[in-house]
Amino acid sequence: MRSFTLSIIILASFSTPAPSMAPMPSVKEPSDMESVVCRRYNVVGSRVRKERICMTKREWVKLQNGTRDGVQDYLTRATAGAPRS
């Protein structure tokens, strides 16, 4: 009887499918533009104090492009009405 029970248990364990190994959700590496960059800037009016600003590379590029475009627009408007020498 003991061997019969043991054989039933063994057969039952082989007949049931093993749980499938679901693929682990991949952890995405942050792209180069999504990595965080921190910069330190001097605080106006202080000789010692500095401020740390952290943004992603994409945000730094957006800020730089916006600043460049704003300066270019200002210079274009400023020189549009200026007399040429």
PDB file of N, CA, C and O in Angstrom:
ATOM      1  N   MET A   1       0.822  -1.184   0.000  1.00  0.00           N
ATOM      2  CA  MET A   1       0.000   0.000   0.000  1.00  0.00           C
ATOM      3  C   MET A   1       0.872   1.256   0.000  1.00  0.00           C
ATOM      4  O   MET A   1       0.539   2.248  -0.647  1.00  0.00           O
ATOM      5  N   ARG A   2       1.954   1.208   0.707  1.00  0.00           N
ATOM      6  CA  ARG A   2       2.839   2.348   0.812  1.00  0.00           C
ATOM      7  C   ARG A   2       3.439   2.694  -0.554  1.00  0.00           C
ATOM      8  O   ARG A   2       3.490   3.872  -0.909  1.00  0.00           O
ATOM      9  N   SER A   3       3.883   1.727  -1.313  1.00  0.00           N
ATOM     10  CA  SER A   3       4.463   1.998  -2.631  1.00  0.00           C
ATOM     11  C   SER A   3       3.399   2.503  -3.596  1.00  0.00           C
ATOM     12  O   SER A   3       3.687   3.324  -4.467  1.00  0.00           O
ATOM     13  N   PHE A   4       2.162   2.012  -3.444  1.00  0.00           N
ATOM     14  CA  PHE A   4       1.074   2.474  -4.291  1.00  0.00           C
ATOM     15  C   PHE A   4       0.801   3.963  -4.041  1.00  0.00           C
ATOM     16  O   PHE A   4       0.610   4.718  -4.993  1.00  0.00           O
ATOM     17  N   THR A   5       0.781   4.381  -2.807  1.00  0.00           N
ATOM     18  CA  THR A   5       0.552   5.779  -2.445  1.00  0.00           C
ATOM     19  C   THR A   5       1.701   6.648  -2.938  1.00  0.00           C
ATOM     20  O   THR A   5       1.488   7.744  -3.458  1.00  0.00           O
ATOM     21  N   LEU A   6       2.900   6.154  -2.772  1.00  0.00           N
ATOM     22  CA  LEU A   6       4.069   6.889  -3.231  1.00  0.00           C
ATOM     23  C   LEU A   6       4.049   7.053  -4.739  1.00  0.00           C
ATOM     24  O   LEU A   6       4.376   8.127  -5.245  1.00  0.00           O
ATOM     25  N   SER A   7       3.671   6.009  -5.468  1.00  0.00           N
ATOM     26  CA  SER A   7       3.623   6.106  -6.920  1.00  0.00           C
ATOM     27  C   SER A   7       2.522   7.057  -7.374  1.00  0.00           C
ATOM     28  O   SER A   7       2.699   7.758  -8.370  1.00  0.00           O
ATOM     29  N   ILE A   8       1.411   7.102  -6.686  1.00  0.00           N
ATOM     30  CA  ILE A   8       0.325   8.036  -7.012  1.00  0.00           C
ATOM     31  C   ILE A   8       0.797   9.472  -6.807  1.00  0.00           C
ATOM     32  O   ILE A   8       0.497  10.342  -7.624  1.00  0.00           O
ATOM     33  N   ILE A   9       1.518   9.724  -5.746  1.00  0.00           N
ATOM     34  CA  ILE A   9       2.030  11.077  -5.467  1.00  0.00           C
ATOM     35  C   ILE A   9       3.020  11.488  -6.539  1.00  0.00           C
ATOM     36  O   ILE A   9       2.987  12.623  -7.016  1.00  0.00           O
ATOM     37  N   ILE A  10       3.901  10.574  -6.923  1.00  0.00           N
ATOM     38  CA  ILE A  10       4.896  10.882  -7.949  1.00  0.00           C
ATOM     39  C   ILE A  10       4.207  11.149  -9.284  1.00  0.00           C
ATOM     40  O   ILE A  10       4.546  12.116  -9.965  1.00  0.00           O
ATOM     41  N   LEU A  11       3.258  10.319  -9.665  1.00  0.00           N
ATOM     42  CA  LEU A  11       2.535  10.532 -10.917  1.00  0.00           C
ATOM     43  C   LEU A  11       1.747  11.829 -10.900  1.00  0.00           C
ATOM     44  O   LEU A  11       1.679  12.527 -11.912  1.00  0.00           O
ATOM     45  N   ALA A  12       1.165  12.152  -9.785  1.00  0.00           N
ATOM     46  CA  ALA A  12       0.389  13.385  -9.679  1.00  0.00           C
ATOM     47  C   ALA A  12       1.291  14.604  -9.814  1.00  0.00           C
ATOM     48  O   ALA A  12       0.892  15.613 -10.396  1.00  0.00           O
ATOM     49  N   SER A  13       2.499  14.515  -9.281  1.00  0.00           N
ATOM     50  CA  SER A  13       3.401  15.658  -9.368  1.00  0.00           C
ATOM     51  C   SER A  13       3.893  15.872 -10.794  1.00  0.00           C
ATOM     52  O   SER A  13       4.152  17.008 -11.191  1.00  0.00           O
ATOM     53  N   PHE A  14       4.030  14.787 -11.580  1.00  0.00           N
ATOM     54  CA  PHE A  14       4.461  14.940 -12.968  1.00  0.00           C
ATOM     55  C   PHE A  14       3.325  15.338 -13.889  1.00  0.00           C
ATOM     56  O   PHE A  14       3.556  15.972 -14.919  1.00  0.00           O
ATOM     57  N   SER A  15       2.108  14.979 -13.537  1.00  0.00           N
ATOM     58  CA  SER A  15       0.988  15.259 -14.424  1.00  0.00           C
ATOM     59  C   SER A  15       0.517  16.700 -14.330  1.00  0.00           C
ATOM     60  O   SER A  15      -0.067  17.212 -15.285  1.00  0.00           O
ATOM     61  N   THR A  16       0.753  17.366 -13.209  1.00  0.00           N
ATOM     62  CA  THR A  16       0.340  18.757 -13.090  1.00  0.00           C
ATOM     63  C   THR A  16       1.431  19.632 -13.688  1.00  0.00           C
ATOM     64  O   THR A  16       2.610  19.449 -13.385  1.00  0.00           O
ATOM     65  N   PRO A  17       1.053  20.566 -14.518  1.00  0.00           N
ATOM     66  CA  PRO A  17       2.067  21.416 -15.134  1.00  0.00           C
ATOM     67  C   PRO A  17       2.728  22.316 -14.090  1.00  0.00           C
ATOM     68  O   PRO A  17       2.092  22.796 -13.151  1.00  0.00           O
ATOM     69  N   ALA A  18       3.989  22.515 -14.288  1.00  0.00           N
ATOM     70  CA  ALA A  18       4.724  23.405 -13.389  1.00  0.00           C
ATOM     71  C   ALA A  18       4.303  24.838 -13.673  1.00  0.00           C
ATOM     72  O   ALA A  18       4.019  25.186 -14.819  1.00  0.00           O
ATOM     73  N   PRO A  19       4.261  25.661 -12.655  1.00  0.00           N
ATOM     74  CA  PRO A  19       3.893  27.054 -12.911  1.00  0.00           C
ATOM     75  C   PRO A  19       4.922  27.682 -13.845  1.00  0.00           C
ATOM     76  O   PRO A  19       6.131  27.562 -13.649  1.00  0.00           O
ATOM     77  N   SER A  20       4.408  28.344 -14.846  1.00  0.00           N
ATOM     78  CA  SER A  20       5.328  28.936 -15.817  1.00  0.00           C
ATOM     79  C   SER A  20       6.049  30.106 -15.178  1.00  0.00           C
ATOM     80  O   SER A  20       5.490  30.846 -14.369  1.00  0.00           O
ATOM     81  N   MET A  21       7.271  30.246 -15.556  1.00  0.00           N
ATOM     82  CA  MET A  21       8.073  31.350 -15.057  1.00  0.00           C
ATOM     83  C   MET A  21       7.759  32.578 -15.912  1.00  0.00           C
ATOM     84  O   MET A  21       8.233  32.702 -17.041  1.00  0.00           O
ATOM     85  N   ALA A  22       6.980  33.450 -15.374  1.00  0.00           N
ATOM     86  CA  ALA A  22       6.656  34.670 -16.107  1.00  0.00           C
ATOM     87  C   ALA A  22       7.913  35.526 -16.166  1.00  0.00           C
ATOM     88  O   ALA A  22       8.648  35.628 -15.184  1.00  0.00           O
ATOM     89  N   PRO A  23       8.156  36.135 -17.307  1.00  0.00           N
ATOM     90  CA  PRO A  23       9.358  36.972 -17.392  1.00  0.00           C
ATOM     91  C   PRO A  23       9.268  38.127 -16.417  1.00  0.00           C
ATOM     92  O   PRO A  23       8.219  38.748 -16.250  1.00  0.00           O
ATOM     93  N   MET A  24      10.374  38.396 -15.788  1.00  0.00           N
ATOM     94  CA  MET A  24      10.426  39.500 -14.847  1.00  0.00           C
ATOM     95  C   MET A  24      10.272  40.810 -15.610  1.00  0.00           C
ATOM     96  O   MET A  24      10.867  40.979 -16.674  1.00  0.00           O
ATOM     97  N   PRO A  25       9.490  41.729 -15.082  1.00  0.00           N
ATOM     98  CA  PRO A  25       9.403  43.014 -15.776  1.00  0.00           C
ATOM     99  C   PRO A  25      10.776  43.664 -15.769  1.00  0.00           C
ATOM    100  O   PRO A  25      11.414  43.819 -14.728  1.00  0.00           O
ATOM    101  N   SER A  26      11.203  44.033 -16.948  1.00  0.00           N
ATOM    102  CA  SER A  26      12.548  44.578 -17.054  1.00  0.00           C
ATOM    103  C   SER A  26      12.598  45.964 -16.421  1.00  0.00           C
ATOM    104  O   SER A  26      11.695  46.782 -16.595  1.00  0.00           O
ATOM    105  N   VAL A  27      13.644  46.193 -15.705  1.00  0.00           N
ATOM    106  CA  VAL A  27      13.866  47.500 -15.109  1.00  0.00           C
ATOM    107  C   VAL A  27      14.553  48.338 -16.174  1.00  0.00           C
ATOM    108  O   VAL A  27      15.664  48.029 -16.604  1.00  0.00           O
ATOM    109  N   LYS A  28      13.889  49.385 -16.587  1.00  0.00           N
ATOM    110  CA  LYS A  28      14.443  50.206 -17.658  1.00  0.00           C
ATOM    111  C   LYS A  28      15.574  51.061 -17.121  1.00  0.00           C
ATOM    112  O   LYS A  28      15.463  51.718 -16.085  1.00  0.00           O
ATOM    113  N   GLU A  29      16.646  51.025 -17.857  1.00  0.00           N
ATOM    114  CA  GLU A  29      17.749  51.920 -17.541  1.00  0.00           C
ATOM    115  C   GLU A  29      17.328  53.323 -17.970  1.00  0.00           C
ATOM    116  O   GLU A  29      16.767  53.490 -19.053  1.00  0.00           O
ATOM    117  N   PRO A  30      17.586  54.320 -17.150  1.00  0.00           N
ATOM    118  CA  PRO A  30      17.224  55.664 -17.585  1.00  0.00           C
ATOM    119  C   PRO A  30      18.052  56.039 -18.808  1.00  0.00           C
ATOM    120  O   PRO A  30      19.267  55.844 -18.839  1.00  0.00           O
ATOM    121  N   SER A  31      17.375  56.579 -19.808  1.00  0.00           N
ATOM    122  CA  SER A  31      18.115  56.984 -20.993  1.00  0.00           C
ATOM    123  C   SER A  31      19.049  58.127 -20.613  1.00  0.00           C
ATOM    124  O   SER A  31      18.929  58.723 -19.543  1.00  0.00           O
ATOM    125  N   ASP A  32      19.953  58.405 -21.490  1.00  0.00           N
ATOM    126  CA  ASP A  32      20.943  59.434 -21.201  1.00  0.00           C
ATOM    127  C   ASP A  32      20.276  60.780 -20.937  1.00  0.00           C
ATOM    128  O   ASP A  32      20.737  61.551 -20.095  1.00  0.00           O
ATOM    129  N   MET A  33      19.196  61.062 -21.654  1.00  0.00           N
ATOM    130  CA  MET A  33      18.520  62.349 -21.475  1.00  0.00           C
ATOM    131  C   MET A  33      17.662  62.373 -20.213  1.00  0.00           C
ATOM    132  O   MET A  33      17.227  63.445 -19.791  1.00  0.00           O
ATOM    133  N   GLU A  34      17.411  61.220 -19.604  1.00  0.00           N
ATOM    134  CA  GLU A  34      16.587  61.167 -18.399  1.00  0.00           C
ATOM    135  C   GLU A  34      17.420  61.105 -17.119  1.00  0.00           C
ATOM    136  O   GLU A  34      16.862  61.104 -16.022  1.00  0.00           O
ATOM    137  N   SER A  35      18.731  61.053 -17.241  1.00  0.00           N
ATOM    138  CA  SER A  35      19.560  61.011 -16.039  1.00  0.00           C
ATOM    139  C   SER A  35      19.597  62.401 -15.400  1.00  0.00           C
ATOM    140  O   SER A  35      19.560  63.417 -16.095  1.00  0.00           O
ATOM    141  N   VAL A  36      19.670  62.429 -14.104  1.00  0.00           N
ATOM    142  CA  VAL A  36      19.611  63.687 -13.350  1.00  0.00           C
ATOM    143  C   VAL A  36      21.004  64.287 -13.222  1.00  0.00           C
ATOM    144  O   VAL A  36      21.979  63.600 -12.917  1.00  0.00           O
ATOM    145  N   VAL A  37      21.063  65.596 -13.468  1.00  0.00           N
ATOM    146  CA  VAL A  37      22.319  66.344 -13.349  1.00  0.00           C
ATOM    147  C   VAL A  37      22.074  67.483 -12.369  1.00  0.00           C
ATOM    148  O   VAL A  37      21.100  68.226 -12.493  1.00  0.00           O
ATOM    149  N   CYS A  38      22.962  67.611 -11.400  1.00  0.00           N
ATOM    150  CA  CYS A  38      22.856  68.698 -10.422  1.00  0.00           C
ATOM    151  C   CYS A  38      23.967  69.705 -10.668  1.00  0.00           C
ATOM    152  O   CYS A  38      25.113  69.334 -10.925  1.00  0.00           O
ATOM    153  N   ARG A  39      23.621  70.966 -10.589  1.00  0.00           N
ATOM    154  CA  ARG A  39      24.600  72.049 -10.764  1.00  0.00           C
ATOM    155  C   ARG A  39      24.484  72.999  -9.589  1.00  0.00           C
ATOM    156  O   ARG A  39      23.412  73.163  -9.006  1.00  0.00           O
ATOM    157  N   ARG A  40      25.613  73.630  -9.245  1.00  0.00           N
ATOM    158  CA  ARG A  40      25.643  74.590  -8.144  1.00  0.00           C
ATOM    159  C   ARG A  40      25.840  75.987  -8.717  1.00  0.00           C
ATOM    160  O   ARG A  40      26.707  76.218  -9.559  1.00  0.00           O
ATOM    161  N   TYR A  41      25.018  76.906  -8.242  1.00  0.00           N
ATOM    162  CA  TYR A  41      25.081  78.290  -8.694  1.00  0.00           C
ATOM    163  C   TYR A  41      25.260  79.201  -7.492  1.00  0.00           C
ATOM    164  O   TYR A  41      24.727  78.940  -6.413  1.00  0.00           O
ATOM    165  N   ASN A  42      26.011  80.264  -7.688  1.00  0.00           N
ATOM    166  CA  ASN A  42      26.179  81.273  -6.649  1.00  0.00           C
ATOM    167  C   ASN A  42      24.867  82.023  -6.474  1.00  0.00           C
ATOM    168  O   ASN A  42      24.180  82.330  -7.448  1.00  0.00           O
ATOM    169  N   VAL A  43      24.530  82.312  -5.233  1.00  0.00           N
ATOM    170  CA  VAL A  43      23.327  83.076  -4.938  1.00  0.00           C
ATOM    171  C   VAL A  43      23.684  84.553  -5.020  1.00  0.00           C
ATOM    172  O   VAL A  43      24.655  85.004  -4.412  1.00  0.00           O
ATOM    173  N   VAL A  44      22.891  85.297  -5.774  1.00  0.00           N
ATOM    174  CA  VAL A  44      23.145  86.727  -5.942  1.00  0.00           C
ATOM    175  C   VAL A  44      22.981  87.416  -4.594  1.00  0.00           C
ATOM    176  O   VAL A  44      21.987  87.203  -3.900  1.00  0.00           O
ATOM    177  N   GLY A  45      23.960  88.243  -4.225  1.00  0.00           N
ATOM    178  CA  GLY A  45      23.918  88.963  -2.964  1.00  0.00           C
ATOM    179  C   GLY A  45      24.642  88.247  -1.847  1.00  0.00           C
ATOM    180  O   GLY A  45      24.662  88.739  -0.719  1.00  0.00           O
ATOM    181  N   SER A  46      25.232  87.108  -2.122  1.00  0.00           N
ATOM    182  CA  SER A  46      25.968  86.370  -1.106  1.00  0.00           C
ATOM    183  C   SER A  46      27.307  85.949  -1.685  1.00  0.00           C
ATOM    184  O   SER A  46      27.402  85.542  -2.843  1.00  0.00           O
ATOM    185  N   ARG A  47      28.328  86.054  -0.867  1.00  0.00           N
ATOM    186  CA  ARG A  47      29.660  85.639  -1.321  1.00  0.00           C
ATOM    187  C   ARG A  47      29.907  84.158  -1.043  1.00  0.00           C
ATOM    188  O   ARG A  47      30.795  83.548  -1.638  1.00  0.00           O
ATOM    189  N   VAL A  48      29.128  83.597  -0.151  1.00  0.00           N
ATOM    190  CA  VAL A  48      29.380  82.235   0.294  1.00  0.00           C
ATOM    191  C   VAL A  48      28.302  81.255  -0.162  1.00  0.00           C
ATOM    192  O   VAL A  48      28.605  80.137  -0.579  1.00  0.00           O
ATOM    193  N   ARG A  49      27.074  81.672  -0.081  1.00  0.00           N
ATOM    194  CA  ARG A  49      25.960  80.758  -0.312  1.00  0.00           C
ATOM    195  C   ARG A  49      25.866  80.322  -1.777  1.00  0.00           C
ATOM    196  O   ARG A  49      26.019  81.124  -2.699  1.00  0.00           O
ATOM    197  N   LYS A  50      25.612  79.039  -1.954  1.00  0.00           N
ATOM    198  CA  LYS A  50      25.403  78.471  -3.281  1.00  0.00           C
ATOM    199  C   LYS A  50      24.100  77.696  -3.268  1.00  0.00           C
ATOM    200  O   LYS A  50      23.678  77.179  -2.234  1.00  0.00           O
ATOM    201  N   GLU A  51      23.474  77.623  -4.423  1.00  0.00           N
ATOM    202  CA  GLU A  51      22.217  76.903  -4.545  1.00  0.00           C
ATOM    203  C   GLU A  51      22.429  75.723  -5.484  1.00  0.00           C
ATOM    204  O   GLU A  51      23.066  75.853  -6.529  1.00  0.00           O
ATOM    205  N   ARG A  52      21.895  74.589  -5.105  1.00  0.00           N
ATOM    206  CA  ARG A  52      22.022  73.381  -5.911  1.00  0.00           C
ATOM    207  C   ARG A  52      20.710  73.153  -6.651  1.00  0.00           C
ATOM    208  O   ARG A  52      19.643  73.082  -6.042  1.00  0.00           O
ATOM    209  N   ILE A  53      20.805  73.039  -7.977  1.00  0.00           N
ATOM    210  CA  ILE A  53      19.630  72.815  -8.801  1.00  0.00           C
ATOM    211  C   ILE A  53      19.812  71.505  -9.546  1.00  0.00           C
ATOM    212  O   ILE A  53      20.823  71.302 -10.218  1.00  0.00           O
ATOM    213  N   CYS A  54      18.838  70.621  -9.428  1.00  0.00           N
ATOM    214  CA  CYS A  54      18.891  69.311 -10.084  1.00  0.00           C
ATOM    215  C   CYS A  54      17.752  69.197 -11.090  1.00  0.00           C
ATOM    216  O   CYS A  54      16.591  69.449 -10.769  1.00  0.00           O
ATOM    217  N   MET A  55      18.105  68.815 -12.303  1.00  0.00           N
ATOM    218  CA  MET A  55      17.130  68.576 -13.365  1.00  0.00           C
ATOM    219  C   MET A  55      17.672  67.462 -14.250  1.00  0.00           C
ATOM    220  O   MET A  55      18.852  67.117 -14.179  1.00  0.00           O
ATOM    221  N   THR A  56      16.800  66.905 -15.082  1.00  0.00           N
ATOM    222  CA  THR A  56      17.273  65.909 -16.037  1.00  0.00           C
ATOM    223  C   THR A  56      18.019  66.624 -17.160  1.00  0.00           C
ATOM    224  O   THR A  56      17.878  67.832 -17.352  1.00  0.00           O
ATOM    225  N   LYS A  57      18.811  65.855 -17.892  1.00  0.00           N
ATOM    226  CA  LYS A  57      19.552  66.452 -19.010  1.00  0.00           C
ATOM    227  C   LYS A  57      18.591  67.071 -20.015  1.00  0.00           C
ATOM    228  O   LYS A  57      18.882  68.117 -20.596  1.00  0.00           O
ATOM    229  N   ARG A  58      17.444  66.424 -20.220  1.00  0.00           N
ATOM    230  CA  ARG A  58      16.451  66.956 -21.157  1.00  0.00           C
ATOM    231  C   ARG A  58      15.965  68.330 -20.687  1.00  0.00           C
ATOM    232  O   ARG A  58      15.792  69.232 -21.506  1.00  0.00           O
ATOM    233  N   GLU A  59      15.743  68.502 -19.373  1.00  0.00           N
ATOM    234  CA  GLU A  59      15.294  69.788 -18.844  1.00  0.00           C
ATOM    235  C   GLU A  59      16.388  70.843 -18.954  1.00  0.00           C
ATOM    236  O   GLU A  59      16.097  72.006 -19.235  1.00  0.00           O
ATOM    237  N   TRP A  60      17.651  70.451 -18.734  1.00  0.00           N
ATOM    238  CA  TRP A  60      18.756  71.403 -18.886  1.00  0.00           C
ATOM    239  C   TRP A  60      18.855  71.886 -20.331  1.00  0.00           C
ATOM    240  O   TRP A  60      19.065  73.074 -20.577  1.00  0.00           O
ATOM    241  N   VAL A  61      18.706  70.968 -21.289  1.00  0.00           N
ATOM    242  CA  VAL A  61      18.770  71.351 -22.704  1.00  0.00           C
ATOM    243  C   VAL A  61      17.604  72.275 -23.046  1.00  0.00           C
ATOM    244  O   VAL A  61      17.786  73.259 -23.763  1.00  0.00           O
ATOM    245  N   LYS A  62      16.418  71.970 -22.543  1.00  0.00           N
ATOM    246  CA  LYS A  62      15.242  72.809 -22.797  1.00  0.00           C
ATOM    247  C   LYS A  62      15.448  74.209 -22.226  1.00  0.00           C
ATOM    248  O   LYS A  62      15.116  75.199 -22.878  1.00  0.00           O
ATOM    249  N   LEU A  63      15.995  74.299 -21.012  1.00  0.00           N
ATOM    250  CA  LEU A  63      16.275  75.592 -20.396  1.00  0.00           C
ATOM    251  C   LEU A  63      17.310  76.369 -21.206  1.00  0.00           C
ATOM    252  O   LEU A  63      17.147  77.568 -21.435  1.00  0.00           O
ATOM    253  N   GLN A  64      18.362  75.697 -21.634  1.00  0.00           N
ATOM    254  CA  GLN A  64      19.417  76.347 -22.422  1.00  0.00           C
ATOM    255  C   GLN A  64      18.865  76.849 -23.752  1.00  0.00           C
ATOM    256  O   GLN A  64      19.161  77.970 -24.166  1.00  0.00           O
ATOM    257  N   ASN A  65      18.060  76.020 -24.424  1.00  0.00           N
ATOM    258  CA  ASN A  65      17.478  76.439 -25.702  1.00  0.00           C
ATOM    259  C   ASN A  65      16.522  77.607 -25.518  1.00  0.00           C
ATOM    260  O   ASN A  65      16.506  78.524 -26.339  1.00  0.00           O
ATOM    261  N   GLY A  66      15.727  77.590 -24.460  1.00  0.00           N
ATOM    262  CA  GLY A  66      14.814  78.694 -24.192  1.00  0.00           C
ATOM    263  C   GLY A  66      15.557  79.985 -23.902  1.00  0.00           C
ATOM    264  O   GLY A  66      15.154  81.053 -24.362  1.00  0.00           O
ATOM    265  N   THR A  67      16.634  79.893 -23.146  1.00  0.00           N
ATOM    266  CA  THR A  67      17.440  81.074 -22.837  1.00  0.00           C
ATOM    267  C   THR A  67      18.083  81.617 -24.107  1.00  0.00           C
ATOM    268  O   THR A  67      18.065  82.822 -24.356  1.00  0.00           O
ATOM    269  N   ARG A  68      18.651  80.719 -24.906  1.00  0.00           N
ATOM    270  CA  ARG A  68      19.299  81.137 -26.158  1.00  0.00           C
ATOM    271  C   ARG A  68      18.291  81.787 -27.092  1.00  0.00           C
ATOM    272  O   ARG A  68      18.586  82.820 -27.694  1.00  0.00           O
ATOM    273  N   ASP A  69      17.107  81.199 -27.222  1.00  0.00           N
ATOM    274  CA  ASP A  69      16.081  81.758 -28.099  1.00  0.00           C
ATOM    275  C   ASP A  69      15.605  83.118 -27.596  1.00  0.00           C
ATOM    276  O   ASP A  69      15.356  84.026 -28.390  1.00  0.00           O
ATOM    277  N   GLY A  70      15.479  83.257 -26.277  1.00  0.00           N
ATOM    278  CA  GLY A  70      15.059  84.533 -25.703  1.00  0.00           C
ATOM    279  C   GLY A  70      16.080  85.632 -25.943  1.00  0.00           C
ATOM    280  O   GLY A  70      15.714  86.758 -26.279  1.00  0.00           O
ATOM    281  N   VAL A  71      17.341  85.317 -25.777  1.00  0.00           N
ATOM    282  CA  VAL A  71      18.404  86.300 -26.020  1.00  0.00           C
ATOM    283  C   VAL A  71      18.453  86.659 -27.498  1.00  0.00           C
ATOM    284  O   VAL A  71      18.592  87.830 -27.850  1.00  0.00           O
ATOM    285  N   GLN A  72      18.340  85.658 -28.362  1.00  0.00           N
ATOM    286  CA  GLN A  72      18.348  85.914 -29.806  1.00  0.00           C
ATOM    287  C   GLN A  72      17.176  86.794 -30.211  1.00  0.00           C
ATOM    288  O   GLN A  72      17.335  87.705 -31.022  1.00  0.00           O
ATOM    289  N   ASP A  73      15.997  86.529 -29.652  1.00  0.00           N
ATOM    290  CA  ASP A  73      14.818  87.340 -29.942  1.00  0.00           C
ATOM    291  C   ASP A  73      15.021  88.773 -29.457  1.00  0.00           C
ATOM    292  O   ASP A  73      14.670  89.718 -30.162  1.00  0.00           O
ATOM    293  N   TYR A  74      15.579  88.942 -28.273  1.00  0.00           N
ATOM    294  CA  TYR A  74      15.839  90.277 -27.722  1.00  0.00           C
ATOM    295  C   TYR A  74      16.813  91.039 -28.610  1.00  0.00           C
ATOM    296  O   TYR A  74      16.595  92.210 -28.918  1.00  0.00           O
ATOM    297  N   LEU A  75      17.888  90.372 -29.021  1.00  0.00           N
ATOM    298  CA  LEU A  75      18.879  91.051 -29.863  1.00  0.00           C
ATOM    299  C   LEU A  75      18.304  91.401 -31.234  1.00  0.00           C
ATOM    300  O   LEU A  75      18.633  92.448 -31.793  1.00  0.00           O
ATOM    301  N   THR A  76      17.470  90.555 -31.766  1.00  0.00           N
ATOM    302  CA  THR A  76      16.853  90.834 -33.061  1.00  0.00           C
ATOM    303  C   THR A  76      15.929  92.038 -32.968  1.00  0.00           C
ATOM    304  O   THR A  76      15.926  92.893 -33.854  1.00  0.00           O
ATOM    305  N   ARG A  77      15.152  92.109 -31.907  1.00  0.00           N
ATOM    306  CA  ARG A  77      14.238  93.243 -31.736  1.00  0.00           C
ATOM    307  C   ARG A  77      15.004  94.526 -31.421  1.00  0.00           C
ATOM    308  O   ARG A  77      14.631  95.604 -31.885  1.00  0.00           O
ATOM    309  N   ALA A  78      16.063  94.412 -30.640  1.00  0.00           N
ATOM    310  CA  ALA A  78      16.828  95.581 -30.247  1.00  0.00           C
ATOM    311  C   ALA A  78      17.560  96.187 -31.442  1.00  0.00           C
ATOM    312  O   ALA A  78      17.670  97.409 -31.552  1.00  0.00           O
ATOM    313  N   THR A  79      18.048  95.351 -32.319  1.00  0.00           N
ATOM    314  CA  THR A  79      18.821  95.858 -33.459  1.00  0.00           C
ATOM    315  C   THR A  79      17.934  96.160 -34.658  1.00  0.00           C
ATOM    316  O   THR A  79      18.411  96.749 -35.628  1.00  0.00           O
ATOM    317  N   ALA A  80      16.660  95.779 -34.629  1.00  0.00           N
ATOM    318  CA  ALA A  80      15.783  96.018 -35.769  1.00  0.00           C
ATOM    319  C   ALA A  80      15.535  97.510 -35.972  1.00  0.00           C
ATOM    320  O   ALA A  80      15.471  97.971 -37.112  1.00  0.00           O
ATOM    321  N   GLY A  81      15.398  98.261 -34.905  1.00  0.00           N
ATOM    322  CA  GLY A  81      15.128  99.688 -35.032  1.00  0.00           C
ATOM    323  C   GLY A  81      16.369 100.556 -34.905  1.00  0.00           C
ATOM    324  O   GLY A  81      16.280 101.776 -35.035  1.00  0.00           O
ATOM    325  N   ALA A  82      17.506  99.962 -34.658  1.00  0.00           N
ATOM    326  CA  ALA A  82      18.738 100.735 -34.461  1.00  0.00           C
ATOM    327  C   ALA A  82      19.279 101.178 -35.808  1.00  0.00           C
ATOM    328  O   ALA A  82      19.299 100.402 -36.763  1.00  0.00           O
ATOM    329  N   PRO A  83      19.724 102.443 -35.883  1.00  0.00           N
ATOM    330  CA  PRO A  83      20.315 102.917 -37.148  1.00  0.00           C
ATOM    331  C   PRO A  83      21.681 102.235 -37.390  1.00  0.00           C
ATOM    332  O   PRO A  83      22.453 101.999 -36.460  1.00  0.00           O
ATOM    333  N   ARG A  84      21.938 101.936 -38.641  1.00  0.00           N
ATOM    334  CA  ARG A  84      23.230 101.321 -38.982  1.00  0.00           C
ATOM    335  C   ARG A  84      24.253 102.400 -39.236  1.00  0.00           C
ATOM    336  O   ARG A  84      23.933 103.440 -39.813  1.00  0.00           O
ATOM    337  N   SER A  85      25.455 102.171 -38.819  1.00  0.00           N
ATOM    338  CA  SER A  85      26.488 103.179 -39.033  1.00  0.00           C
ATOM    339  C   SER A  85      27.354 102.843 -40.211  1.00  0.00           C
ATOM    340  O   SER A  85      28.278 103.591 -40.531  1.00  0.00           O
TER     341      SER A  85
END
